[in-house]
């Protein structure tokens, strides 16, 4: 008789966790990454298991929520898929759709488990960030999340803060700001590949086990191995991040050893569909590529489902594992605008998945106009549907909305038109220009001559017609500015030689000084250069000048960045060699607010960086 039929959940889970110290001794299958076929059909898979008694279940999942409590606005208000645009998102609508899908599954005799794939918090709007993301966790509890991997943004405030978020307790500096305490997450964060350097063990549980009509299903959860390059190094100094395939297979082997044969990997790493006409649907898998493909190619076949994230893309794919068998791989985009609905069947005798189907469901929040579109108000914004609001989730969200409204709705400046963060072919964006200019203006008193901004720190557009607080066209509130720059990074100015500055810009490109991902820094007015994709690493940047004068390799220049970059974030280790660091008062959002106050600010010209063959 299988072990899971003879032992309860508590015994099995305890035995697995007790074995953590021995995990390194378990052999891991290593295979070369398999190239995916050019296109995959919408996903469903069946497995060759003995035909016998079965049980049915459902996984509902989402990823990269990023504290999107309010419905997204501006260019992010809609899901563009299958040739149509659908207004979607907002936690009170997400709750409604989760309840609807659970009810449908229950009617079919399916037990539901709700799971996440990381970045639930971090990079969040003010309504969540002002309270150290406790509102988002409270809402995840309310809407029934049960288990999630950590993502890179769970580490935005460091490891100790993540553990507080899981376990509860007041913030060590700001206390319990909402007046009713903080009880922590009722769901389990999994962090299999985030290893404490002192103990050698994961900082949070690596696995969780849920039972579906008596059959155990094992969850392994982790973030991407590359997390250290995209979070502030200061908060993760005491941990290391291990290889995704090796870690997943070690825990998979241990789960199998203890009789847990149905396994799900919650992975904060992903991929994306290729372009097509019409735009691929939310459940398609068109010309799929990305880091998740070679990861899946190395996984044990016991891991039949990978619920992924990080890329903010939607897809439902069927990818080959280390034995060439099908693994279902899904992602629900971002910001709570989609839910992945995975129906499956388990074989009671073997404990394995026998069939799996998956699709993404749009969390619609609009009112149909009767002509295939959606109603809009006089300002052009989508009308929200009051009939599909979940009252309980709304009550929690409204508590925090009311608390933060006096700050969030304060008008701090103005813009003359939409200022977008989408980059041009050279990697420069109008909003990137504006933020770099704002930081330069903020630190001119310290002698700054140049400012550089990481594109990943720009989280939203500035929309002239957004009216979250009832403001007029072009007016910008503090909440809107904070949504653009939500990380509360410090603004620092350091001295670099011209040669060091050129090395910083060379490190934007893969292959130079350990850089693994191309990231084009946004630059302030006056700094210009050209880069060539065909040039060798270390020699891509040319014509580097400040106000038309070539940069002198031996001269000194005062350069402003946020402290994330100054500490080597995004792989920019060459920014750590600066000297004479001076920290400006306040945070990076304060620099943006001060600049907007001089408005109306026009979109940046996006002509400071050029490309050559």
Order of alpha helices (4+ residues) and beta strands (2+ residues): alpha-beta-beta-beta-beta-alpha-beta-alpha-alpha-beta-alpha-beta-beta-beta-beta-beta-alpha-beta-alpha-beta-beta-beta-beta-beta-alpha-beta-alpha-beta-beta-alpha-beta-alpha-beta-beta-beta-beta-beta-alpha-beta-alpha-beta
